[in-house]
Each structure stands twice: as C-alpha cells, then as structure tokens.
Amino acid sequence: MKKIKLSNGVEIQQLGYGVYQVEPDECERCVLDALSVGYRMIDTAQAYLNEEAVGNAWKKNGVNRDDIFLVSKVWHSSSNNF
C-alpha cells in the first residue's frame, strides 16, 4: 500500500479503513479483518458510536501499536469535554 512521509519522518498509509455506519456488533470483526489484510490506519469518530469496538479490535489484533494510526473526529459540542 502506498505511503506518505510526514514532516517528522513517520510514514503513514494513503488509504485507511473507515468504520462509518458499521454497527458496533460488526465493527470489531471488520477492524480485525482490515488489520489482518494490511490496513494500518483506522478512521473512526465519536459520532459513529463504535469506538469501543475499534478499541477492542485494537487490543486483540497483535499488530505493534507503533504501526497503527487511529484517526478520529470529535463533535464540536463535545470538544469542551477534553
């Protein structure tokens, strides 16, 4: 898969696996499958309501944490919670 080199020298894949509209009960399996075929960037968001499933897959996958990018979005009204 093609990669982009960031200004800090880290390389990130150009293509990630998105979990928008993936039901939480299916999401964990889908993310595990994506990681098993080589995806290293997972795109999620608080509004998707499946972040826990993404986290569960992340814990189970066996891929080195330093090799995975998790891209997320925070809804504006929730930004004061961080």
PyMOL Python script that loads the backbone (N, CA, C, O; Angstrom):
from pymol import cmd

cmd.read_pdbstr("""\
ATOM      1  N   MET A   1       0.837  -1.167   0.000  1.00  0.00           N
ATOM      2  CA  MET A   1       0.000   0.000   0.000  1.00  0.00           C
ATOM      3  C   MET A   1       0.892   1.244   0.000  1.00  0.00           C
ATOM      4  O   MET A   1       1.896   1.284   0.712  1.00  0.00           O
ATOM      5  N   LYS A   2       0.538   2.247  -0.783  1.00  0.00           N
ATOM      6  CA  LYS A   2       1.342   3.469  -0.863  1.00  0.00           C
ATOM      7  C   LYS A   2       1.315   4.221   0.457  1.00  0.00           C
ATOM      8  O   LYS A   2       0.324   4.206   1.187  1.00  0.00           O
ATOM      9  N   LYS A   3       2.443   4.887   0.745  1.00  0.00           N
ATOM     10  CA  LYS A   3       2.574   5.637   1.993  1.00  0.00           C
ATOM     11  C   LYS A   3       2.989   7.071   1.712  1.00  0.00           C
ATOM     12  O   LYS A   3       3.528   7.387   0.651  1.00  0.00           O
ATOM     13  N   ILE A   4       2.725   7.926   2.684  1.00  0.00           N
ATOM     14  CA  ILE A   4       3.135   9.330   2.656  1.00  0.00           C
ATOM     15  C   ILE A   4       4.100   9.527   3.823  1.00  0.00           C
ATOM     16  O   ILE A   4       3.854   9.041   4.927  1.00  0.00           O
ATOM     17  N   LYS A   5       5.193  10.240   3.576  1.00  0.00           N
ATOM     18  CA  LYS A   5       6.139  10.536   4.654  1.00  0.00           C
ATOM     19  C   LYS A   5       5.744  11.870   5.291  1.00  0.00           C
ATOM     20  O   LYS A   5       5.652  12.890   4.607  1.00  0.00           O
ATOM     21  N   LEU A   6       5.515  11.853   6.599  1.00  0.00           N
ATOM     22  CA  LEU A   6       5.156  13.057   7.332  1.00  0.00           C
ATOM     23  C   LEU A   6       6.406  13.880   7.637  1.00  0.00           C
ATOM     24  O   LEU A   6       7.527  13.394   7.486  1.00  0.00           O
ATOM     25  N   SER A   7       6.210  15.121   8.063  1.00  0.00           N
ATOM     26  CA  SER A   7       7.344  16.015   8.322  1.00  0.00           C
ATOM     27  C   SER A   7       8.261  15.506   9.433  1.00  0.00           C
ATOM     28  O   SER A   7       9.423  15.906   9.505  1.00  0.00           O
ATOM     29  N   ASN A   8       7.751  14.627  10.301  1.00  0.00           N
ATOM     30  CA  ASN A   8       8.592  14.067  11.364  1.00  0.00           C
ATOM     31  C   ASN A   8       9.290  12.776  10.940  1.00  0.00           C
ATOM     32  O   ASN A   8       9.960  12.130  11.746  1.00  0.00           O
ATOM     33  N   GLY A   9       9.126  12.404   9.660  1.00  0.00           N
ATOM     34  CA  GLY A   9       9.783  11.225   9.126  1.00  0.00           C
ATOM     35  C   GLY A   9       8.967   9.947   9.201  1.00  0.00           C
ATOM     36  O   GLY A   9       9.340   8.937   8.605  1.00  0.00           O
ATOM     37  N   VAL A  10       7.857   9.980   9.925  1.00  0.00           N
ATOM     38  CA  VAL A  10       6.987   8.808  10.047  1.00  0.00           C
ATOM     39  C   VAL A  10       6.211   8.624   8.748  1.00  0.00           C
ATOM     40  O   VAL A  10       5.753   9.596   8.148  1.00  0.00           O
ATOM     41  N   GLU A  11       6.065   7.379   8.318  1.00  0.00           N
ATOM     42  CA  GLU A  11       5.288   7.086   7.115  1.00  0.00           C
ATOM     43  C   GLU A  11       3.908   6.581   7.503  1.00  0.00           C
ATOM     44  O   GLU A  11       3.756   5.777   8.423  1.00  0.00           O
ATOM     45  N   ILE A  12       2.895   7.075   6.773  1.00  0.00           N
ATOM     46  CA  ILE A  12       1.507   6.694   7.018  1.00  0.00           C
ATOM     47  C   ILE A  12       0.884   6.253   5.694  1.00  0.00           C
ATOM     48  O   ILE A  12       1.172   6.824   4.643  1.00  0.00           O
ATOM     49  N   GLN A  13       0.045   5.254   5.755  1.00  0.00           N
ATOM     50  CA  GLN A  13      -0.611   4.775   4.535  1.00  0.00           C
ATOM     51  C   GLN A  13      -1.529   5.854   3.963  1.00  0.00           C
ATOM     52  O   GLN A  13      -2.137   6.627   4.703  1.00  0.00           O
ATOM     53  N   GLN A  14      -1.619   5.892   2.632  1.00  0.00           N
ATOM     54  CA  GLN A  14      -2.527   6.831   1.983  1.00  0.00           C
ATOM     55  C   GLN A  14      -3.976   6.406   2.139  1.00  0.00           C
ATOM     56  O   GLN A  14      -4.878   7.243   2.100  1.00  0.00           O
ATOM     57  N   LEU A  15      -4.202   5.132   2.311  1.00  0.00           N
ATOM     58  CA  LEU A  15      -5.555   4.597   2.381  1.00  0.00           C
ATOM     59  C   LEU A  15      -5.790   3.979   3.750  1.00  0.00           C
ATOM     60  O   LEU A  15      -4.991   3.175   4.229  1.00  0.00           O
ATOM     61  N   GLY A  16      -6.897   4.365   4.372  1.00  0.00           N
ATOM     62  CA  GLY A  16      -7.253   3.805   5.666  1.00  0.00           C
ATOM     63  C   GLY A  16      -8.581   3.072   5.588  1.00  0.00           C
ATOM     64  O   GLY A  16      -9.276   3.122   4.573  1.00  0.00           O
ATOM     65  N   TYR A  17      -8.920   2.394   6.668  1.00  0.00           N
ATOM     66  CA  TYR A  17     -10.184   1.667   6.753  1.00  0.00           C
ATOM     67  C   TYR A  17     -11.142   2.479   7.611  1.00  0.00           C
ATOM     68  O   TYR A  17     -10.860   2.745   8.779  1.00  0.00           O
ATOM     69  N   GLY A  18     -12.280   2.875   7.034  1.00  0.00           N
ATOM     70  CA  GLY A  18     -13.273   3.669   7.742  1.00  0.00           C
ATOM     71  C   GLY A  18     -14.387   2.813   8.303  1.00  0.00           C
ATOM     72  O   GLY A  18     -14.805   1.830   7.691  1.00  0.00           O
ATOM     73  N   VAL A  19     -14.867   3.199   9.485  1.00  0.00           N
ATOM     74  CA  VAL A  19     -15.921   2.425  10.138  1.00  0.00           C
ATOM     75  C   VAL A  19     -17.236   3.207  10.241  1.00  0.00           C
ATOM     76  O   VAL A  19     -18.085   2.889  11.074  1.00  0.00           O
ATOM     77  N   TYR A  20     -17.402   4.222   9.400  1.00  0.00           N
ATOM     78  CA  TYR A  20     -18.654   4.979   9.389  1.00  0.00           C
ATOM     79  C   TYR A  20     -19.813   4.056   9.034  1.00  0.00           C
ATOM     80  O   TYR A  20     -19.747   3.324   8.047  1.00  0.00           O
ATOM     81  N   GLN A  21     -20.855   4.090   9.825  1.00  0.00           N
ATOM     82  CA  GLN A  21     -22.077   3.303   9.666  1.00  0.00           C
ATOM     83  C   GLN A  21     -21.862   1.793   9.809  1.00  0.00           C
ATOM     84  O   GLN A  21     -22.704   1.007   9.374  1.00  0.00           O
ATOM     85  N   VAL A  22     -20.758   1.387  10.407  1.00  0.00           N
ATOM     86  CA  VAL A  22     -20.566  -0.026  10.732  1.00  0.00           C
ATOM     87  C   VAL A  22     -21.133  -0.222  12.138  1.00  0.00           C
ATOM     88  O   VAL A  22     -20.706   0.436  13.086  1.00  0.00           O
ATOM     89  N   GLU A  23     -22.082  -1.118  12.258  1.00  0.00           N
ATOM     90  CA  GLU A  23     -22.726  -1.361  13.551  1.00  0.00           C
ATOM     91  C   GLU A  23     -21.691  -1.849  14.570  1.00  0.00           C
ATOM     92  O   GLU A  23     -20.793  -2.618  14.227  1.00  0.00           O
ATOM     93  N   PRO A  24     -21.821  -1.400  15.821  1.00  0.00           N
ATOM     94  CA  PRO A  24     -20.842  -1.796  16.839  1.00  0.00           C
ATOM     95  C   PRO A  24     -20.643  -3.307  16.955  1.00  0.00           C
ATOM     96  O   PRO A  24     -19.524  -3.761  17.198  1.00  0.00           O
ATOM     97  N   ASP A  25     -21.706  -4.092  16.786  1.00  0.00           N
ATOM     98  CA  ASP A  25     -21.554  -5.544  16.924  1.00  0.00           C
ATOM     99  C   ASP A  25     -20.796  -6.175  15.760  1.00  0.00           C
ATOM    100  O   ASP A  25     -20.339  -7.313  15.872  1.00  0.00           O
ATOM    101  N   GLU A  26     -20.654  -5.463  14.653  1.00  0.00           N
ATOM    102  CA  GLU A  26     -19.882  -5.947  13.498  1.00  0.00           C
ATOM    103  C   GLU A  26     -18.506  -5.292  13.413  1.00  0.00           C
ATOM    104  O   GLU A  26     -17.594  -5.820  12.776  1.00  0.00           O
ATOM    105  N   CYS A  27     -18.370  -4.154  14.054  1.00  0.00           N
ATOM    106  CA  CYS A  27     -17.191  -3.310  13.880  1.00  0.00           C
ATOM    107  C   CYS A  27     -15.897  -3.990  14.324  1.00  0.00           C
ATOM    108  O   CYS A  27     -14.883  -3.900  13.633  1.00  0.00           O
ATOM    109  N   GLU A  28     -15.927  -4.659  15.457  1.00  0.00           N
ATOM    110  CA  GLU A  28     -14.707  -5.305  15.951  1.00  0.00           C
ATOM    111  C   GLU A  28     -14.171  -6.304  14.932  1.00  0.00           C
ATOM    112  O   GLU A  28     -12.978  -6.298  14.628  1.00  0.00           O
ATOM    113  N   ARG A  29     -15.037  -7.157  14.403  1.00  0.00           N
ATOM    114  CA  ARG A  29     -14.612  -8.150  13.409  1.00  0.00           C
ATOM    115  C   ARG A  29     -14.087  -7.461  12.153  1.00  0.00           C
ATOM    116  O   ARG A  29     -13.074  -7.878  11.592  1.00  0.00           O
ATOM    117  N   CYS A  30     -14.776  -6.404  11.710  1.00  0.00           N
ATOM    118  CA  CYS A  30     -14.353  -5.698  10.499  1.00  0.00           C
ATOM    119  C   CYS A  30     -12.969  -5.078  10.665  1.00  0.00           C
ATOM    120  O   CYS A  30     -12.142  -5.148   9.756  1.00  0.00           O
ATOM    121  N   VAL A  31     -12.720  -4.476  11.815  1.00  0.00           N
ATOM    122  CA  VAL A  31     -11.411  -3.865  12.060  1.00  0.00           C
ATOM    123  C   VAL A  31     -10.330  -4.942  12.160  1.00  0.00           C
ATOM    124  O   VAL A  31      -9.231  -4.767  11.633  1.00  0.00           O
ATOM    125  N   LEU A  32     -10.632  -6.044  12.826  1.00  0.00           N
ATOM    126  CA  LEU A  32      -9.667  -7.150  12.880  1.00  0.00           C
ATOM    127  C   LEU A  32      -9.345  -7.658  11.479  1.00  0.00           C
ATOM    128  O   LEU A  32      -8.186  -7.928  11.165  1.00  0.00           O
ATOM    129  N   ASP A  33     -10.367  -7.789  10.640  1.00  0.00           N
ATOM    130  CA  ASP A  33     -10.147  -8.228   9.258  1.00  0.00           C
ATOM    131  C   ASP A  33      -9.296  -7.222   8.496  1.00  0.00           C
ATOM    132  O   ASP A  33      -8.380  -7.604   7.768  1.00  0.00           O
ATOM    133  N   ALA A  34      -9.599  -5.928   8.662  1.00  0.00           N
ATOM    134  CA  ALA A  34      -8.836  -4.884   7.965  1.00  0.00           C
ATOM    135  C   ALA A  34      -7.367  -4.922   8.373  1.00  0.00           C
ATOM    136  O   ALA A  34      -6.480  -4.836   7.524  1.00  0.00           O
ATOM    137  N   LEU A  35      -7.114  -5.051   9.664  1.00  0.00           N
ATOM    138  CA  LEU A  35      -5.730  -5.123  10.137  1.00  0.00           C
ATOM    139  C   LEU A  35      -5.031  -6.378   9.624  1.00  0.00           C
ATOM    140  O   LEU A  35      -3.837  -6.349   9.325  1.00  0.00           O
ATOM    141  N   SER A  36      -5.767  -7.466   9.523  1.00  0.00           N
ATOM    142  CA  SER A  36      -5.150  -8.723   9.076  1.00  0.00           C
ATOM    143  C   SER A  36      -4.744  -8.694   7.607  1.00  0.00           C
ATOM    144  O   SER A  36      -3.861  -9.446   7.195  1.00  0.00           O
ATOM    145  N   VAL A  37      -5.382  -7.831   6.812  1.00  0.00           N
ATOM    146  CA  VAL A  37      -5.016  -7.740   5.392  1.00  0.00           C
ATOM    147  C   VAL A  37      -4.095  -6.557   5.104  1.00  0.00           C
ATOM    148  O   VAL A  37      -3.800  -6.271   3.944  1.00  0.00           O
ATOM    149  N   GLY A  38      -3.635  -5.864   6.159  1.00  0.00           N
ATOM    150  CA  GLY A  38      -2.605  -4.858   5.957  1.00  0.00           C
ATOM    151  C   GLY A  38      -2.972  -3.416   6.220  1.00  0.00           C
ATOM    152  O   GLY A  38      -2.096  -2.553   6.171  1.00  0.00           O
ATOM    153  N   TYR A  39      -4.230  -3.116   6.497  1.00  0.00           N
ATOM    154  CA  TYR A  39      -4.565  -1.729   6.839  1.00  0.00           C
ATOM    155  C   TYR A  39      -3.885  -1.371   8.147  1.00  0.00           C
ATOM    156  O   TYR A  39      -3.847  -2.175   9.079  1.00  0.00           O
ATOM    157  N   ARG A  40      -3.344  -0.152   8.213  1.00  0.00           N
ATOM    158  CA  ARG A  40      -2.700   0.315   9.433  1.00  0.00           C
ATOM    159  C   ARG A  40      -3.229   1.683   9.853  1.00  0.00           C
ATOM    160  O   ARG A  40      -2.718   2.284  10.798  1.00  0.00           O
ATOM    161  N   MET A  41      -4.249   2.176   9.155  1.00  0.00           N
ATOM    162  CA  MET A  41      -4.914   3.410   9.538  1.00  0.00           C
ATOM    163  C   MET A  41      -6.405   3.111   9.643  1.00  0.00           C
ATOM    164  O   MET A  41      -7.027   2.654   8.684  1.00  0.00           O
ATOM    165  N   ILE A  42      -6.968   3.375  10.821  1.00  0.00           N
ATOM    166  CA  ILE A  42      -8.386   3.157  11.059  1.00  0.00           C
ATOM    167  C   ILE A  42      -9.021   4.518  11.301  1.00  0.00           C
ATOM    168  O   ILE A  42      -8.563   5.282  12.152  1.00  0.00           O
ATOM    169  N   ASP A  43     -10.078   4.820  10.553  1.00  0.00           N
ATOM    170  CA  ASP A  43     -10.779   6.102  10.655  1.00  0.00           C
ATOM    171  C   ASP A  43     -12.100   5.892  11.379  1.00  0.00           C
ATOM    172  O   ASP A  43     -12.943   5.112  10.937  1.00  0.00           O
ATOM    173  N   THR A  44     -12.274   6.591  12.495  1.00  0.00           N
ATOM    174  CA  THR A  44     -13.488   6.481  13.290  1.00  0.00           C
ATOM    175  C   THR A  44     -13.897   7.871  13.761  1.00  0.00           C
ATOM    176  O   THR A  44     -13.256   8.859  13.405  1.00  0.00           O
ATOM    177  N   ALA A  45     -14.948   7.952  14.550  1.00  0.00           N
ATOM    178  CA  ALA A  45     -15.396   9.218  15.129  1.00  0.00           C
ATOM    179  C   ALA A  45     -16.292   8.932  16.315  1.00  0.00           C
ATOM    180  O   ALA A  45     -16.929   7.881  16.393  1.00  0.00           O
ATOM    181  N   GLN A  46     -16.332   9.866  17.226  1.00  0.00           N
ATOM    182  CA  GLN A  46     -17.191   9.751  18.389  1.00  0.00           C
ATOM    183  C   GLN A  46     -18.645   9.557  17.959  1.00  0.00           C
ATOM    184  O   GLN A  46     -19.375   8.777  18.571  1.00  0.00           O
ATOM    185  N   ALA A  47     -19.062  10.256  16.922  1.00  0.00           N
ATOM    186  CA  ALA A  47     -20.454  10.202  16.460  1.00  0.00           C
ATOM    187  C   ALA A  47     -20.830   8.859  15.837  1.00  0.00           C
ATOM    188  O   ALA A  47     -22.017   8.575  15.676  1.00  0.00           O
ATOM    189  N   TYR A  48     -19.850   8.028  15.482  1.00  0.00           N
ATOM    190  CA  TYR A  48     -20.155   6.730  14.866  1.00  0.00           C
ATOM    191  C   TYR A  48     -20.661   5.715  15.893  1.00  0.00           C
ATOM    192  O   TYR A  48     -21.279   4.712  15.533  1.00  0.00           O
ATOM    193  N   LEU A  49     -20.394   5.982  17.171  1.00  0.00           N
ATOM    194  CA  LEU A  49     -20.850   5.126  18.278  1.00  0.00           C
ATOM    195  C   LEU A  49     -20.282   3.708  18.227  1.00  0.00           C
ATOM    196  O   LEU A  49     -20.895   2.768  18.733  1.00  0.00           O
ATOM    197  N   ASN A  50     -19.110   3.564  17.616  1.00  0.00           N
ATOM    198  CA  ASN A  50     -18.491   2.236  17.556  1.00  0.00           C
ATOM    199  C   ASN A  50     -17.016   2.275  17.982  1.00  0.00           C
ATOM    200  O   ASN A  50     -16.257   1.347  17.700  1.00  0.00           O
ATOM    201  N   GLU A  51     -16.626   3.343  18.653  1.00  0.00           N
ATOM    202  CA  GLU A  51     -15.228   3.468  19.061  1.00  0.00           C
ATOM    203  C   GLU A  51     -14.796   2.370  20.033  1.00  0.00           C
ATOM    204  O   GLU A  51     -13.640   1.948  20.008  1.00  0.00           O
ATOM    205  N   GLU A  52     -15.698   1.906  20.879  1.00  0.00           N
ATOM    206  CA  GLU A  52     -15.348   0.826  21.808  1.00  0.00           C
ATOM    207  C   GLU A  52     -14.991  -0.445  21.042  1.00  0.00           C
ATOM    208  O   GLU A  52     -14.045  -1.146  21.401  1.00  0.00           O
ATOM    209  N   ALA A  53     -15.748  -0.739  19.988  1.00  0.00           N
ATOM    210  CA  ALA A  53     -15.462  -1.923  19.168  1.00  0.00           C
ATOM    211  C   ALA A  53     -14.117  -1.779  18.461  1.00  0.00           C
ATOM    212  O   ALA A  53     -13.374  -2.753  18.340  1.00  0.00           O
ATOM    213  N   VAL A  54     -13.799  -0.573  17.994  1.00  0.00           N
ATOM    214  CA  VAL A  54     -12.493  -0.326  17.373  1.00  0.00           C
ATOM    215  C   VAL A  54     -11.396  -0.589  18.403  1.00  0.00           C
ATOM    216  O   VAL A  54     -10.396  -1.239  18.097  1.00  0.00           O
ATOM    217  N   GLY A  55     -11.583  -0.087  19.617  1.00  0.00           N
ATOM    218  CA  GLY A  55     -10.605  -0.305  20.680  1.00  0.00           C
ATOM    219  C   GLY A  55     -10.431  -1.770  21.033  1.00  0.00           C
ATOM    220  O   GLY A  55      -9.315  -2.229  21.275  1.00  0.00           O
ATOM    221  N   ASN A  56     -11.535  -2.506  21.062  1.00  0.00           N
ATOM    222  CA  ASN A  56     -11.455  -3.938  21.359  1.00  0.00           C
ATOM    223  C   ASN A  56     -10.655  -4.677  20.290  1.00  0.00           C
ATOM    224  O   ASN A  56      -9.839  -5.543  20.605  1.00  0.00           O
ATOM    225  N   ALA A  57     -10.890  -4.332  19.032  1.00  0.00           N
ATOM    226  CA  ALA A  57     -10.135  -4.958  17.941  1.00  0.00           C
ATOM    227  C   ALA A  57      -8.659  -4.596  18.050  1.00  0.00           C
ATOM    228  O   ALA A  57      -7.788  -5.440  17.842  1.00  0.00           O
ATOM    229  N   TRP A  58      -8.389  -3.354  18.374  1.00  0.00           N
ATOM    230  CA  TRP A  58      -7.029  -2.870  18.514  1.00  0.00           C
ATOM    231  C   TRP A  58      -6.283  -3.682  19.572  1.00  0.00           C
ATOM    232  O   TRP A  58      -5.124  -4.049  19.377  1.00  0.00           O
ATOM    233  N   LYS A  59      -6.945  -3.956  20.679  1.00  0.00           N
ATOM    234  CA  LYS A  59      -6.320  -4.729  21.760  1.00  0.00           C
ATOM    235  C   LYS A  59      -6.027  -6.169  21.345  1.00  0.00           C
ATOM    236  O   LYS A  59      -5.044  -6.757  21.796  1.00  0.00           O
ATOM    237  N   LYS A  60      -6.869  -6.732  20.495  1.00  0.00           N
ATOM    238  CA  LYS A  60      -6.770  -8.149  20.132  1.00  0.00           C
ATOM    239  C   LYS A  60      -5.907  -8.433  18.910  1.00  0.00           C
ATOM    240  O   LYS A  60      -5.554  -9.589  18.676  1.00  0.00           O
ATOM    241  N   ASN A  61      -5.557  -7.420  18.124  1.00  0.00           N
ATOM    242  CA  ASN A  61      -5.020  -7.658  16.781  1.00  0.00           C
ATOM    243  C   ASN A  61      -3.599  -8.177  16.712  1.00  0.00           C
ATOM    244  O   ASN A  61      -3.269  -8.869  15.749  1.00  0.00           O
ATOM    245  N   GLY A  62      -2.748  -7.887  17.664  1.00  0.00           N
ATOM    246  CA  GLY A  62      -1.379  -8.377  17.626  1.00  0.00           C
ATOM    247  C   GLY A  62      -0.421  -7.532  16.807  1.00  0.00           C
ATOM    248  O   GLY A  62       0.774  -7.828  16.775  1.00  0.00           O
ATOM    249  N   VAL A  63      -0.907  -6.482  16.139  1.00  0.00           N
ATOM    250  CA  VAL A  63      -0.041  -5.578  15.383  1.00  0.00           C
ATOM    251  C   VAL A  63       0.590  -4.602  16.376  1.00  0.00           C
ATOM    252  O   VAL A  63      -0.074  -4.132  17.299  1.00  0.00           O
ATOM    253  N   ASN A  64       1.865  -4.303  16.183  1.00  0.00           N
ATOM    254  CA  ASN A  64       2.578  -3.366  17.040  1.00  0.00           C
ATOM    255  C   ASN A  64       1.856  -2.022  17.065  1.00  0.00           C
ATOM    256  O   ASN A  64       1.510  -1.483  16.014  1.00  0.00           O
ATOM    257  N   ARG A  65       1.630  -1.483  18.250  1.00  0.00           N
ATOM    258  CA  ARG A  65       0.929  -0.207  18.415  1.00  0.00           C
ATOM    259  C   ARG A  65       1.583   0.909  17.603  1.00  0.00           C
ATOM    260  O   ARG A  65       0.882   1.761  17.057  1.00  0.00           O
ATOM    261  N   ASP A  66       2.884   0.917  17.515  1.00  0.00           N
ATOM    262  CA  ASP A  66       3.593   1.960  16.776  1.00  0.00           C
ATOM    263  C   ASP A  66       3.323   1.911  15.280  1.00  0.00           C
ATOM    264  O   ASP A  66       3.653   2.859  14.566  1.00  0.00           O
ATOM    265  N   ASP A  67       2.736   0.837  14.793  1.00  0.00           N
ATOM    266  CA  ASP A  67       2.464   0.686  13.366  1.00  0.00           C
ATOM    267  C   ASP A  67       1.028   1.038  12.983  1.00  0.00           C
ATOM    268  O   ASP A  67       0.671   0.959  11.808  1.00  0.00           O
ATOM    269  N   ILE A  68       0.199   1.427  13.956  1.00  0.00           N
ATOM    270  CA  ILE A  68      -1.214   1.707  13.679  1.00  0.00           C
ATOM    271  C   ILE A  68      -1.513   3.182  13.916  1.00  0.00           C
ATOM    272  O   ILE A  68      -1.082   3.760  14.914  1.00  0.00           O
ATOM    273  N   PHE A  69      -2.255   3.785  12.990  1.00  0.00           N
ATOM    274  CA  PHE A  69      -2.747   5.145  13.144  1.00  0.00           C
ATOM    275  C   PHE A  69      -4.249   5.085  13.359  1.00  0.00           C
ATOM    276  O   PHE A  69      -4.968   4.426  12.608  1.00  0.00           O
ATOM    277  N   LEU A  70      -4.715   5.773  14.381  1.00  0.00           N
ATOM    278  CA  LEU A  70      -6.140   5.876  14.644  1.00  0.00           C
ATOM    279  C   LEU A  70      -6.545   7.318  14.385  1.00  0.00           C
ATOM    280  O   LEU A  70      -6.080   8.233  15.066  1.00  0.00           O
ATOM    281  N   VAL A  71      -7.410   7.518  13.401  1.00  0.00           N
ATOM    282  CA  VAL A  71      -7.888   8.844  13.037  1.00  0.00           C
ATOM    283  C   VAL A  71      -9.297   8.978  13.581  1.00  0.00           C
ATOM    284  O   VAL A  71     -10.148   8.128  13.323  1.00  0.00           O
ATOM    285  N   SER A  72      -9.550  10.044  14.335  1.00  0.00           N
ATOM    286  CA  SER A  72     -10.874  10.235  14.914  1.00  0.00           C
ATOM    287  C   SER A  72     -11.289  11.690  14.783  1.00  0.00           C
ATOM    288  O   SER A  72     -10.465  12.576  14.556  1.00  0.00           O
ATOM    289  N   LYS A  73     -12.574  11.910  14.930  1.00  0.00           N
ATOM    290  CA  LYS A  73     -13.130  13.247  14.903  1.00  0.00           C
ATOM    291  C   LYS A  73     -13.957  13.440  16.164  1.00  0.00           C
ATOM    292  O   LYS A  73     -14.607  12.507  16.635  1.00  0.00           O
ATOM    293  N   VAL A  74     -13.933  14.652  16.711  1.00  0.00           N
ATOM    294  CA  VAL A  74     -14.724  14.974  17.889  1.00  0.00           C
ATOM    295  C   VAL A  74     -15.778  15.990  17.476  1.00  0.00           C
ATOM    296  O   VAL A  74     -15.462  17.001  16.848  1.00  0.00           O
ATOM    297  N   TRP A  75     -17.026  15.721  17.827  1.00  0.00           N
ATOM    298  CA  TRP A  75     -18.113  16.649  17.519  1.00  0.00           C
ATOM    299  C   TRP A  75     -17.866  17.949  18.267  1.00  0.00           C
ATOM    300  O   TRP A  75     -17.452  17.928  19.426  1.00  0.00           O
ATOM    301  N   HIS A  76     -18.115  19.074  17.620  1.00  0.00           N
ATOM    302  CA  HIS A  76     -17.802  20.385  18.182  1.00  0.00           C
ATOM    303  C   HIS A  76     -18.377  20.560  19.592  1.00  0.00           C
ATOM    304  O   HIS A  76     -17.686  21.058  20.481  1.00  0.00           O
ATOM    305  N   SER A  77     -19.621  20.160  19.803  1.00  0.00           N
ATOM    306  CA  SER A  77     -20.249  20.349  21.116  1.00  0.00           C
ATOM    307  C   SER A  77     -19.589  19.500  22.203  1.00  0.00           C
ATOM    308  O   SER A  77     -19.782  19.765  23.390  1.00  0.00           O
ATOM    309  N   SER A  78     -18.825  18.500  21.820  1.00  0.00           N
ATOM    310  CA  SER A  78     -18.131  17.649  22.794  1.00  0.00           C
ATOM    311  C   SER A  78     -16.710  18.111  23.071  1.00  0.00           C
ATOM    312  O   SER A  78     -16.043  17.561  23.948  1.00  0.00           O
ATOM    313  N   SER A  79     -16.238  19.103  22.346  1.00  0.00           N
ATOM    314  CA  SER A  79     -14.832  19.495  22.448  1.00  0.00           C
ATOM    315  C   SER A  79     -14.476  20.061  23.821  1.00  0.00           C
ATOM    316  O   SER A  79     -13.305  20.041  24.203  1.00  0.00           O
ATOM    317  N   ASN A  80     -15.442  20.558  24.561  1.00  0.00           N
ATOM    318  CA  ASN A  80     -15.151  21.082  25.897  1.00  0.00           C
ATOM    319  C   ASN A  80     -14.912  19.979  26.915  1.00  0.00           C
ATOM    320  O   ASN A  80     -14.469  20.249  28.031  1.00  0.00           O
ATOM    321  N   ASN A  81     -15.203  18.735  26.538  1.00  0.00           N
ATOM    322  CA  ASN A  81     -15.009  17.610  27.451  1.00  0.00           C
ATOM    323  C   ASN A  81     -13.569  17.114  27.472  1.00  0.00           C
ATOM    324  O   ASN A  81     -13.241  16.223  28.256  1.00  0.00           O
ATOM    325  N   PHE A  82     -12.706  17.670  26.631  1.00  0.00           N
ATOM    326  CA  PHE A  82     -11.335  17.179  26.538  1.00  0.00           C
ATOM    327  C   PHE A  82     -10.354  18.172  27.086  1.00  0.00           C
ATOM    328  O   PHE A  82      -9.150  17.915  27.084  1.00  0.00           O
TER     329      PHE A  82
END
""", "prot")
cmd.dss("prot")
cmd.show_as("cartoon", "prot")
cmd.util.cbc("prot")
cmd.orient("prot")
